[in-house]
Structures are given as structure tokens and as C-alpha cells.
Amino acid sequence: MRGDSYGRFLLAADGSSLLCSREPGPLADASWEAFLLNQALPLAALLRGHEVLHASAVALGGRAAAVLAPSGGG
């Protein structure tokens, strides 16, 4: 995967490894991290057979509450 201002990401076909290289530039510091967290790692998880969810959870007093929502729903 490659994106302008993001960097280059080489993902193994089975999702077992991911190599990253940042692109130089003023947006590079934040952009490559966002691409890694929002695109590359979720794809790697799917390739490994994991289900990717947008969720939050809190545990208190031995009980837990979880909230699922589409991306941006928080």
C-alpha cells in the first residue's frame, strides 16, 4: 500500500508481518500513523482471521459495558 504523504506499507499476504516507511514532508509525522492505525493494521487483522470492530468498553465493579458503532459514530 502506498499513499501520498502517508508512506509505504508492505503487508504479507497472510497478514503476519507489516513493514512501514514514512514519506518525508510536513504531514508525514501524523499521517503515516493514522494510515497505519486506520488502514494497514485493520487489513492485517482481517487477513489473520480477526473481526475488526469500532467499539469502546468500560469495566467497573466486575461488570462491563460495550458500545459498538460505525466508524465516526463515537
C-alpha angles and dihedrals in degrees: 000000000000133000132177110258090006107076136230126302125190111196123188113240090245094045092243097126138023128192120196134194122183122225114231117246144092094286096042098095098059100024099059091049092050091049091048094050098038103037117010101044095044089051090049090051092051091050088052090054098256123136113236116217135176101227147137129204138186129196122204130164095354093308131097137205123198129192123200123194141156118270109292092019094114 
